[in-house]
């Protein structure tokens, strides 16, 4: 059995949405750093190269290897270039992480055409395009692992969020299952992570301490999640340890989607 530090040794990964803002750690950065620590070589994809360069600096400081690629996953040519870059730079492609999520506010009475279509393009169609060019490269070297990032909001709803975002994340879950069935005989595993109410420093400006505490108390574990919790789940799904797992939607959410406000009522009342 491989040690924890070599769980992805010899593998090459593309992480979409790998950029970091203001020195914080988002999900894409956490996954990229953890994958590199586990021995993978990473193609760090972001719409702004400067954002991914922060992630690359951390990886290289730790002795890892990574390449930055500025690309827009809604553009087919860019998605082709992602897969080509991985093979040209490192000789193969084993792992694809589709880590993207946009969407403004608005219910069906309020959402405008531009918000709806841009959300669906980025959150769903983009994952189709990245996979379209990654899968043939994986087949050439015997298979691989695709990890689509959705959200618990694709399974339940709440707050004043975007109907486009929720619907798109539900579609990502269905897309995951369909891809897993279609490409299983190619030895390509396709799984989905549905993060819960993860907290990271980028949220500080838009969240009161009271709301942050309420989020913590709303799930059965009563603990606060971070991007590293998502990254550890992704590492498992990327590694050979999950070789017999495909078509799974994995909530990483402290149990939030398995409960109701009434079942958590006493905890929510606690100071």
C-alpha positions as a printed NumPy array, in Angstrom:
array([[  0.   ,   0.   ,   0.   ],
       [  1.263,   3.48 ,  -0.865],
       [  2.074,   5.881,   1.927],
       [ -0.097,   8.95 ,   2.432],
       [  2.589,  11.088,   0.832],
       [  2.569,   9.061,  -2.396],
       [ -1.117,   8.342,  -2.952],
       [ -1.046,  10.075,  -6.358],
       [  2.545,   9.337,  -7.277],
       [  3.035,   9.251, -11.05 ],
       [ -0.374,  10.769, -11.773],
       [ -1.201,  13.973, -13.62 ],
       [ -4.184,  16.106, -12.696],
       [ -6.05 ,  19.065, -14.136],
       [ -7.738,  21.208, -11.497],
       [-10.167,  23.736, -12.95 ],
       [-10.767,  26.731, -10.713],
       [ -7.389,  26.352,  -9.028],
       [ -6.871,  30.071,  -8.489],
       [ -6.457,  31.809,  -5.163],
       [ -7.596,  35.303,  -4.273],
       [ -5.993,  37.596,  -1.719],
       [ -3.83 ,  34.802,  -0.349],
       [ -6.854,  32.846,   0.876],
       [ -7.443,  29.132,   0.442],
       [-10.418,  28.157,  -1.662],
       [-11.475,  24.651,  -2.619],
       [ -9.466,  24.618,  -5.85 ],
       [ -6.282,  25.755,  -4.156],
       [ -6.68 ,  23.251,  -1.323],
       [ -7.22 ,  20.352,  -3.726],
       [ -4.28 ,  21.377,  -5.892],
       [ -1.89 ,  21.665,  -2.958],
       [ -3.021,  18.37 ,  -1.436],
       [ -2.78 ,  16.527,  -4.76 ],
       [  0.735,  17.865,  -5.271],
       [  1.749,  16.814,  -1.76 ],
       [  0.461,  13.331,  -2.628],
       [  2.804,  13.177,  -5.62 ],
       [  0.698,  14.371,  -8.572],
       [  1.789,  16.878, -11.177],
       [ -0.889,  19.545, -11.586],
       [ -2.178,  21.709, -14.413],
       [ -3.674,  24.677, -12.564],
       [ -6.487,  26.179, -14.635],
       [ -8.132,  29.507, -13.946],
       [ -9.682,  32.313, -15.97 ],
       [ -6.931,  34.563, -14.624],
       [ -3.434,  33.139, -14.642],
       [ -2.353,  35.469, -11.848],
       [ -4.794,  33.773,  -9.463],
       [ -3.479,  30.285, -10.203],
       [  0.09 ,  31.509,  -9.813],
       [ -0.516,  31.958,  -6.066],
       [ -1.43 ,  28.29 ,  -5.879],
       [  1.599,  27.288,  -7.943],
       [  3.885,  29.245,  -5.628],
       [  2.643,  27.233,  -2.643],
       [  3.067,  23.946,  -4.494],
       [  6.61 ,  24.75 ,  -5.616],
       [  7.547,  25.923,  -2.134],
       [  6.574,  22.458,  -0.92 ],
       [  8.635,  20.789,  -3.637],
       [  5.76 ,  19.918,  -5.966],
       [  5.383,  20.402,  -9.69 ],
       [  2.658,  22.437, -11.398],
       [  1.871,  24.441, -14.513],
       [ -0.481,  27.414, -14.78 ],
       [ -2.925,  27.628, -17.677],
       [ -5.262,  30.562, -18.252],
       [ -8.457,  29.195, -19.771],
       [-12.238,  29.551, -19.866],
       [-14.023,  26.22 , -19.58 ],
       [-17.03 ,  27.545, -21.514],
       [-14.784,  27.782, -24.591],
       [-14.277,  24.47 , -26.372],
       [-10.847,  25.411, -27.71 ],
       [ -9.67 ,  26.187, -24.171],
       [-10.932,  22.827, -22.904],
       [ -9.052,  21.044, -25.672],
       [ -5.959,  23.029, -24.717],
       [ -6.264,  21.923, -21.067],
       [ -6.04 ,  18.241, -21.974],
       [ -3.339,  18.831, -24.579],
       [ -1.26 ,  20.819, -22.082],
       [ -1.361,  18.025, -19.494],
       [ -0.122,  15.469, -22.02 ],
       [  2.441,  17.768, -23.605],
       [  3.83 ,  18.906, -20.26 ],
       [  3.689,  15.67 , -18.275],
       [  3.006,  12.854, -20.751],
       [ -0.423,  11.725, -19.564],
       [ -3.702,  12.697, -17.871],
       [ -5.167,  10.736, -14.962],
       [ -7.37 ,  13.117, -12.97 ],
       [ -9.781,  15.919, -13.863],
       [-11.391,  18.091, -11.198],
       [-14.235,  20.285, -12.429],
       [-14.309,  22.874,  -9.654],
       [-16.54 ,  25.697, -10.883],
       [-19.586,  27.413,  -9.43 ],
       [-21.145,  30.743, -10.398],
       [-24.666,  32.163, -10.177],
       [-26.34 ,  35.329,  -8.973],
       [-29.5  ,  35.648,  -6.92 ],
       [-33.06 ,  35.334,  -8.131],
       [-36.   ,  32.927,  -8.236],
       [-37.783,  32.024, -11.485],
       [-39.671,  35.326, -11.414],
       [-36.472,  37.328, -11.021],
       [-33.607,  35.573, -12.785],
       [-32.663,  37.163, -16.092],
       [-31.666,  35.379, -19.273],
       [-28.005,  36.295, -19.008],
       [-27.642,  34.989, -15.445],
       [-29.459,  31.754, -16.249],
       [-27.472,  30.94 , -19.371],
       [-24.07 ,  32.025, -18.033],
       [-24.62 ,  29.886, -14.92 ],
       [-25.638,  26.834, -16.929],
       [-22.75 ,  27.353, -19.353],
       [-20.107,  27.562, -16.626],
       [-21.488,  25.059, -14.136],
       [-22.785,  22.346, -16.489],
       [-21.745,  22.794, -20.109],
       [-18.205,  23.628, -19.051],
       [-17.925,  20.279, -17.265],
       [-19.162,  18.549, -20.412],
       [-16.488,  20.287, -22.497],
       [-13.581,  19.632, -20.128],
       [-14.584,  15.968, -19.911],
       [-15.   ,  15.691, -23.674],
       [-11.284,  16.334, -24.185],
       [ -9.97 ,  14.755, -20.982],
       [-11.595,  11.348, -21.426],
       [ -9.78 ,  10.35 , -24.649],
       [ -6.442,  11.259, -23.048],
       [ -7.281,   9.106, -20.016],
       [ -8.29 ,   6.188, -22.223],
       [ -4.884,   6.3  , -23.944],
       [ -3.127,   5.482, -20.656],
       [ -5.618,   3.05 , -19.154],
       [ -8.259,   5.163, -17.437],
       [ -8.645,   7.868, -14.838],
       [-10.791,   9.687, -12.316],
       [-13.096,  12.65 , -12.915],
       [-14.391,  14.581,  -9.912],
       [-17.217,  17.03 , -10.472],
       [-17.842,  19.606,  -7.761],
       [-21.523,  20.323,  -7.157],
       [-23.109,  21.693,  -3.954],
       [-25.476,  20.573,  -1.235],
       [-27.807,  23.154,  -2.805],
       [-28.287,  20.761,  -5.698],
       [-29.958,  18.399,  -3.21 ],
       [-31.799,  20.789,  -0.896],
       [-32.574,  24.494,  -0.983],
       [-32.67 ,  27.405,   1.389],
       [-31.988,  31.089,   1.848],
       [-32.266,  33.623,  -0.94 ],
       [-29.861,  31.964,  -3.344],
       [-30.02 ,  31.595,  -7.097],
       [-32.432,  29.194,  -8.754],
       [-29.958,  28.955, -11.629],
       [-27.155,  27.901,  -9.28 ],
       [-29.256,  25.271,  -7.496],
       [-30.587,  23.788, -10.731],
       [-27.126,  23.736, -12.311],
       [-25.653,  21.871,  -9.352],
       [-28.461,  19.319,  -9.486],
       [-27.656,  18.878, -13.173],
       [-23.983,  18.259, -12.311],
       [-25.054,  15.349, -10.119],
       [-27.09 ,  13.803, -12.934],
       [-24.258,  14.433, -15.386],
       [-21.878,  12.618, -13.033],
       [-24.043,   9.512, -12.878],
       [-24.547,   9.417, -16.647],
       [-20.817,   9.832, -17.326],
       [-19.978,   7.108, -14.815],
       [-22.225,   4.643, -16.655],
       [-21.093,   5.704, -20.122],
       [-17.358,   5.484, -19.438],
       [-17.034,   2.765, -16.825],
       [-15.779,   0.234, -19.376],
       [-13.046,   2.715, -20.274],
       [-11.854,   2.38 , -16.669],
       [-12.824,   5.99 , -16.025],
       [-14.461,   6.643, -12.693],
       [-16.708,   9.704, -12.388],
       [-17.799,  10.922,  -8.976],
       [-19.219,  14.093,  -7.518],
       [-18.593,  15.998,  -4.288],
       [-21.411,  18.14 ,  -2.921],
       [-19.803,  20.573,  -0.444],
       [-21.852,  21.935,   2.423],
       [-21.557,  25.343,   4.053],
       [-17.793,  25.564,   3.86 ],
       [-16.166,  28.633,   5.375],
       [-13.146,  30.356,   3.929],
       [-11.563,  33.803,   4.397],
       [-13.132,  35.179,   1.203],
       [-16.506,  35.091,   2.943],
       [-15.514,  37.316,   5.851],
       [-16.6  ,  40.561,   4.228],
       [-20.068,  39.213,   3.442],
       [-20.892,  37.277,   6.602],
       [-21.676,  38.327,  10.157],
       [-20.308,  36.324,  13.056],
       [-23.907,  35.455,  13.989],
       [-24.606,  33.94 ,  10.577],
       [-21.341,  32.05 ,  10.645],
       [-22.28 ,  30.53 ,  13.994],
       [-25.766,  29.63 ,  12.768],
       [-24.263,  27.81 ,   9.784],
       [-22.046,  25.803,  12.131],
       [-24.936,  24.793,  14.369],
       [-27.28 ,  23.835,  11.553],
       [-25.651,  20.453,  10.783],
       [-25.496,  17.325,  12.974],
       [-21.734,  17.404,  13.582],
       [-21.92 ,  21.024,  14.721],
       [-18.46 ,  21.778,  13.343],
       [-17.341,  24.223,  10.677],
       [-16.072,  22.944,   7.357],
       [-13.141,  24.341,   5.4  ],
       [-11.871,  23.884,   1.824],
       [ -9.427,  21.289,   3.181],
       [-12.353,  19.015,   4.09 ],
       [-13.397,  19.036,   0.447],
       [ -9.806,  18.519,  -0.667],
       [ -9.334,  15.385,   1.46 ],
       [-12.492,  13.859,  -0.012],
       [-11.259,  14.707,  -3.508],
       [ -7.885,  13.114,  -2.783],
       [ -9.612,   9.86 ,  -1.874],
       [-11.731,   9.898,  -5.045],
       [ -8.68 ,  10.742,  -7.165],
       [ -6.565,   7.939,  -5.709],
       [ -6.564,   4.219,  -6.405],
       [ -8.043,   3.705,  -2.949],
       [-11.439,   4.465,  -4.526],
       [-10.839,   2.22 ,  -7.547],
       [-14.225,   0.466,  -7.053],
       [-16.274,   3.636,  -6.591],
       [-18.019,   5.437,  -9.432],
       [-21.281,   7.31 ,  -9.978],
       [-21.339,   8.518,  -6.374],
       [-22.573,  11.898,  -5.154],
       [-20.738,  12.465,  -1.884],
       [-22.032,  15.211,   0.427],
       [-19.185,  16.691,   2.483],
       [-21.361,  18.798,   4.729],
       [-21.292,  17.672,   8.396],
       [-24.537,  15.78 ,   7.707],
       [-26.529,  18.864,   6.713],
       [-28.529,  17.279,   3.882],
       [-29.595,  14.397,   6.159],
       [-31.425,  16.549,   8.653],
       [-34.213,  19.139,   8.971],
       [-34.543,  22.413,  10.887],
       [-36.884,  20.702,  13.36 ],
       [-34.41 ,  17.937,  14.155],
       [-31.728,  20.564,  14.821],
       [-34.053,  22.92 ,  16.714],
       [-32.503,  22.511,  20.153],
       [-29.002,  23.022,  18.798],
       [-30.042,  26.132,  16.878],
       [-31.45 ,  27.656,  20.064],
       [-28.229,  27.167,  21.972],
       [-26.077,  30.241,  22.496]])
